[in-house]
Amino acid sequence: MFGACYSPRKHQKRRTLKMRVLLDFEFPLEPFNSMAKDGTVGQKLEQVLGDIKPEAVYFSARNGKRGGTMVVDLADASKIPAIVEPLFLSFNASVQIHPCMTAEDLAKAGLEDLGKSYK
């Protein structure tokens, strides 16, 4: 089942949609500690964030390690490697991606109509 994909719009022109995602990341102690000690961590973080271009990034402790959350606009699923690989390759990071929406997006979702359909 995983190899099969049904697409009724297979031959139709695809429209471009942006999806906002929360990208949670956690850095293991190494190589981050070594990079901090040799003075290269700041430059590497700037490079990675420059490549990913997050709308916002927040750093925090995660499970006793360094980590945080980024807000990233994702043009389509094929762009996922471009936002996660810099973290994997530079810091051996663990990453989770969560689709999210703003209050305005939620207001357009039609929850009332969906709710009526599932009484």
Rosetta constraint file for C-alpha pairs under 8 A:
AtomPair CA 9 CA 13 HARMONIC 7.93 0.50
AtomPair CA 16 CA 75 HARMONIC 7.04 0.50
AtomPair CA 16 CA 76 HARMONIC 7.78 0.50
AtomPair CA 17 CA 75 HARMONIC 6.10 0.50
AtomPair CA 17 CA 76 HARMONIC 7.03 0.50
AtomPair CA 18 CA 73 HARMONIC 6.22 0.50
AtomPair CA 18 CA 74 HARMONIC 5.55 0.50
AtomPair CA 18 CA 75 HARMONIC 4.53 0.50
AtomPair CA 18 CA 76 HARMONIC 6.76 0.50
AtomPair CA 19 CA 73 HARMONIC 5.61 0.50
AtomPair CA 19 CA 74 HARMONIC 5.08 0.50
AtomPair CA 19 CA 75 HARMONIC 6.38 0.50
AtomPair CA 19 CA 76 HARMONIC 7.41 0.50
AtomPair CA 19 CA 99 HARMONIC 7.07 0.50
AtomPair CA 19 CA 100 HARMONIC 7.80 0.50
AtomPair CA 20 CA 71 HARMONIC 6.90 0.50
AtomPair CA 20 CA 72 HARMONIC 5.69 0.50
AtomPair CA 20 CA 73 HARMONIC 4.42 0.50
AtomPair CA 20 CA 74 HARMONIC 5.95 0.50
AtomPair CA 20 CA 99 HARMONIC 6.15 0.50
AtomPair CA 20 CA 100 HARMONIC 5.81 0.50
AtomPair CA 20 CA 101 HARMONIC 6.51 0.50
AtomPair CA 21 CA 71 HARMONIC 5.87 0.50
AtomPair CA 21 CA 72 HARMONIC 5.40 0.50
AtomPair CA 21 CA 73 HARMONIC 6.30 0.50
AtomPair CA 21 CA 74 HARMONIC 6.88 0.50
AtomPair CA 21 CA 97 HARMONIC 6.37 0.50
AtomPair CA 21 CA 98 HARMONIC 5.36 0.50
AtomPair CA 21 CA 99 HARMONIC 4.33 0.50
AtomPair CA 21 CA 100 HARMONIC 5.32 0.50
AtomPair CA 21 CA 101 HARMONIC 7.95 0.50
AtomPair CA 22 CA 69 HARMONIC 6.48 0.50
AtomPair CA 22 CA 70 HARMONIC 5.69 0.50
AtomPair CA 22 CA 71 HARMONIC 4.84 0.50
AtomPair CA 22 CA 72 HARMONIC 6.45 0.50
AtomPair CA 22 CA 97 HARMONIC 5.76 0.50
AtomPair CA 22 CA 98 HARMONIC 5.07 0.50
AtomPair CA 22 CA 99 HARMONIC 6.31 0.50
AtomPair CA 22 CA 100 HARMONIC 6.54 0.50
AtomPair CA 23 CA 69 HARMONIC 5.48 0.50
AtomPair CA 23 CA 70 HARMONIC 5.00 0.50
AtomPair CA 23 CA 71 HARMONIC 6.32 0.50
AtomPair CA 23 CA 72 HARMONIC 7.10 0.50
AtomPair CA 23 CA 95 HARMONIC 6.76 0.50
AtomPair CA 23 CA 96 HARMONIC 5.75 0.50
AtomPair CA 23 CA 97 HARMONIC 4.63 0.50
AtomPair CA 23 CA 98 HARMONIC 6.44 0.50
AtomPair CA 24 CA 67 HARMONIC 7.58 0.50
AtomPair CA 24 CA 68 HARMONIC 5.85 0.50
AtomPair CA 24 CA 69 HARMONIC 4.42 0.50
AtomPair CA 24 CA 70 HARMONIC 6.49 0.50
AtomPair CA 24 CA 95 HARMONIC 5.64 0.50
AtomPair CA 24 CA 96 HARMONIC 5.14 0.50
AtomPair CA 24 CA 97 HARMONIC 6.40 0.50
AtomPair CA 25 CA 67 HARMONIC 5.28 0.50
AtomPair CA 25 CA 68 HARMONIC 5.50 0.50
AtomPair CA 25 CA 69 HARMONIC 6.20 0.50
AtomPair CA 25 CA 93 HARMONIC 6.35 0.50
AtomPair CA 25 CA 94 HARMONIC 5.57 0.50
AtomPair CA 25 CA 95 HARMONIC 4.53 0.50
AtomPair CA 25 CA 96 HARMONIC 6.54 0.50
AtomPair CA 26 CA 62 HARMONIC 6.35 0.50
AtomPair CA 26 CA 65 HARMONIC 6.81 0.50
AtomPair CA 26 CA 66 HARMONIC 5.92 0.50
AtomPair CA 26 CA 67 HARMONIC 4.08 0.50
AtomPair CA 26 CA 68 HARMONIC 6.63 0.50
AtomPair CA 26 CA 93 HARMONIC 5.42 0.50
AtomPair CA 26 CA 94 HARMONIC 5.19 0.50
AtomPair CA 26 CA 95 HARMONIC 6.64 0.50
AtomPair CA 27 CA 32 HARMONIC 7.05 0.50
AtomPair CA 27 CA 65 HARMONIC 6.44 0.50
AtomPair CA 27 CA 66 HARMONIC 5.39 0.50
AtomPair CA 27 CA 67 HARMONIC 5.63 0.50
AtomPair CA 27 CA 91 HARMONIC 6.21 0.50
AtomPair CA 27 CA 92 HARMONIC 6.61 0.50
AtomPair CA 27 CA 93 HARMONIC 4.58 0.50
AtomPair CA 27 CA 94 HARMONIC 6.58 0.50
AtomPair CA 28 CA 32 HARMONIC 7.02 0.50
AtomPair CA 28 CA 65 HARMONIC 6.39 0.50
AtomPair CA 28 CA 66 HARMONIC 7.26 0.50
AtomPair CA 28 CA 91 HARMONIC 7.50 0.50
AtomPair CA 28 CA 92 HARMONIC 6.81 0.50
AtomPair CA 28 CA 93 HARMONIC 6.46 0.50
AtomPair CA 29 CA 33 HARMONIC 5.72 0.50
AtomPair CA 29 CA 65 HARMONIC 6.61 0.50
AtomPair CA 29 CA 66 HARMONIC 7.62 0.50
AtomPair CA 30 CA 34 HARMONIC 6.52 0.50
AtomPair CA 30 CA 91 HARMONIC 7.64 0.50
AtomPair CA 31 CA 35 HARMONIC 6.20 0.50
AtomPair CA 31 CA 91 HARMONIC 6.07 0.50
AtomPair CA 31 CA 92 HARMONIC 7.44 0.50
AtomPair CA 32 CA 36 HARMONIC 6.09 0.50
AtomPair CA 32 CA 41 HARMONIC 6.91 0.50
AtomPair CA 32 CA 91 HARMONIC 6.36 0.50
AtomPair CA 33 CA 37 HARMONIC 6.20 0.50
AtomPair CA 34 CA 38 HARMONIC 6.17 0.50
AtomPair CA 35 CA 39 HARMONIC 5.99 0.50
AtomPair CA 35 CA 40 HARMONIC 5.14 0.50
AtomPair CA 35 CA 41 HARMONIC 4.83 0.50
AtomPair CA 36 CA 40 HARMONIC 6.28 0.50
AtomPair CA 36 CA 41 HARMONIC 5.10 0.50
AtomPair CA 36 CA 42 HARMONIC 7.75 0.50
AtomPair CA 40 CA 44 HARMONIC 6.25 0.50
AtomPair CA 41 CA 45 HARMONIC 6.03 0.50
AtomPair CA 42 CA 46 HARMONIC 6.19 0.50
AtomPair CA 43 CA 47 HARMONIC 6.24 0.50
AtomPair CA 44 CA 48 HARMONIC 6.16 0.50
AtomPair CA 44 CA 90 HARMONIC 7.45 0.50
AtomPair CA 45 CA 49 HARMONIC 6.00 0.50
AtomPair CA 46 CA 50 HARMONIC 5.86 0.50
AtomPair CA 47 CA 51 HARMONIC 6.23 0.50
AtomPair CA 48 CA 52 HARMONIC 6.20 0.50
AtomPair CA 48 CA 86 HARMONIC 5.81 0.50
AtomPair CA 48 CA 87 HARMONIC 7.04 0.50
AtomPair CA 48 CA 90 HARMONIC 7.91 0.50
AtomPair CA 49 CA 53 HARMONIC 5.63 0.50
AtomPair CA 49 CA 54 HARMONIC 6.84 0.50
AtomPair CA 51 CA 83 HARMONIC 7.72 0.50
AtomPair CA 51 CA 86 HARMONIC 7.81 0.50
AtomPair CA 52 CA 72 HARMONIC 7.90 0.50
AtomPair CA 52 CA 82 HARMONIC 7.10 0.50
AtomPair CA 52 CA 83 HARMONIC 5.21 0.50
AtomPair CA 52 CA 86 HARMONIC 7.89 0.50
AtomPair CA 53 CA 72 HARMONIC 7.36 0.50
AtomPair CA 54 CA 70 HARMONIC 6.07 0.50
AtomPair CA 54 CA 71 HARMONIC 5.64 0.50
AtomPair CA 54 CA 72 HARMONIC 4.71 0.50
AtomPair CA 54 CA 73 HARMONIC 7.35 0.50
AtomPair CA 55 CA 70 HARMONIC 7.36 0.50
AtomPair CA 55 CA 71 HARMONIC 5.36 0.50
AtomPair CA 55 CA 72 HARMONIC 5.57 0.50
AtomPair CA 55 CA 73 HARMONIC 7.27 0.50
AtomPair CA 56 CA 70 HARMONIC 5.65 0.50
AtomPair CA 56 CA 71 HARMONIC 5.20 0.50
AtomPair CA 56 CA 72 HARMONIC 7.40 0.50
AtomPair CA 57 CA 68 HARMONIC 7.28 0.50
AtomPair CA 57 CA 69 HARMONIC 5.77 0.50
AtomPair CA 57 CA 70 HARMONIC 4.24 0.50
AtomPair CA 57 CA 71 HARMONIC 6.37 0.50
AtomPair CA 58 CA 68 HARMONIC 5.38 0.50
AtomPair CA 58 CA 69 HARMONIC 5.29 0.50
AtomPair CA 58 CA 70 HARMONIC 6.31 0.50
AtomPair CA 59 CA 66 HARMONIC 7.52 0.50
AtomPair CA 59 CA 67 HARMONIC 5.72 0.50
AtomPair CA 59 CA 68 HARMONIC 4.11 0.50
AtomPair CA 59 CA 69 HARMONIC 6.56 0.50
AtomPair CA 60 CA 66 HARMONIC 6.31 0.50
AtomPair CA 60 CA 67 HARMONIC 5.41 0.50
AtomPair CA 60 CA 68 HARMONIC 4.92 0.50
AtomPair CA 61 CA 65 HARMONIC 5.54 0.50
AtomPair CA 61 CA 66 HARMONIC 4.89 0.50
AtomPair CA 61 CA 67 HARMONIC 5.67 0.50
AtomPair CA 61 CA 68 HARMONIC 7.10 0.50
AtomPair CA 62 CA 66 HARMONIC 5.78 0.50
AtomPair CA 62 CA 67 HARMONIC 5.47 0.50
AtomPair CA 62 CA 68 HARMONIC 7.15 0.50
AtomPair CA 74 CA 79 HARMONIC 6.59 0.50
AtomPair CA 74 CA 80 HARMONIC 7.46 0.50
AtomPair CA 75 CA 79 HARMONIC 6.72 0.50
AtomPair CA 76 CA 80 HARMONIC 7.70 0.50
AtomPair CA 79 CA 83 HARMONIC 6.79 0.50
AtomPair CA 80 CA 84 HARMONIC 6.25 0.50
AtomPair CA 81 CA 85 HARMONIC 5.39 0.50
AtomPair CA 82 CA 86 HARMONIC 7.14 0.50
AtomPair CA 83 CA 87 HARMONIC 7.65 0.50
AtomPair CA 84 CA 88 HARMONIC 6.32 0.50
AtomPair CA 84 CA 95 HARMONIC 7.03 0.50
AtomPair CA 85 CA 89 HARMONIC 5.79 0.50
AtomPair CA 86 CA 90 HARMONIC 5.74 0.50
AtomPair CA 87 CA 91 HARMONIC 5.57 0.50
AtomPair CA 87 CA 92 HARMONIC 6.58 0.50
AtomPair CA 87 CA 93 HARMONIC 5.50 0.50
AtomPair CA 87 CA 95 HARMONIC 7.99 0.50
AtomPair CA 88 CA 92 HARMONIC 4.49 0.50
AtomPair CA 88 CA 93 HARMONIC 4.93 0.50
AtomPair CA 88 CA 94 HARMONIC 7.09 0.50
AtomPair CA 89 CA 93 HARMONIC 7.91 0.50
AtomPair CA 101 CA 105 HARMONIC 5.54 0.50
AtomPair CA 101 CA 106 HARMONIC 6.46 0.50
AtomPair CA 102 CA 106 HARMONIC 6.33 0.50
AtomPair CA 103 CA 107 HARMONIC 6.17 0.50
AtomPair CA 104 CA 108 HARMONIC 6.52 0.50
AtomPair CA 105 CA 109 HARMONIC 6.44 0.50
AtomPair CA 106 CA 110 HARMONIC 7.89 0.50
AtomPair CA 107 CA 111 HARMONIC 7.93 0.50
AtomPair CA 110 CA 114 HARMONIC 6.39 0.50
AtomPair CA 111 CA 115 HARMONIC 5.91 0.50
AtomPair CA 112 CA 116 HARMONIC 6.31 0.50
AtomPair CA 113 CA 117 HARMONIC 6.42 0.50
AtomPair CA 114 CA 118 HARMONIC 6.63 0.50
AtomPair CA 115 CA 119 HARMONIC 6.54 0.50
